[in-house]
């Protein structure tokens, strides 16, 4: 194979962004849930 691939392909970068976005969204939801529970306790 003469065509040696270097770096990341566009698909790999897009998948990474999607996964990071899902993880960040999950953290935001978790933070909101924790704050809501903390307000309820006090």
C-alpha positions, -999 to +999 in steps of 0.1 A: +000+000+000+016+032-012-010+055+003+000+056+039-026+074+061-014+099+086-034+117+112-071+114+117-097+111+090-127+134+089-150+106+100-128+099+131-128+135+141-166+138+137-172+107+158-149+121+184-168+153+185-201+135+188-188+113+217-174+144+235-206+162+230-227+134+244-204+131+274-205+169+280-243+169+278-245+140+303-223+159+327-244+190+324-276+170+330-259+153+360-248+186+374-284+201+371-298+170+388-273+172+417-281+209+421-318+202+421-314+175+447-291+198+469-318+225+468-344+200+479-324+188+508-318+223+523 
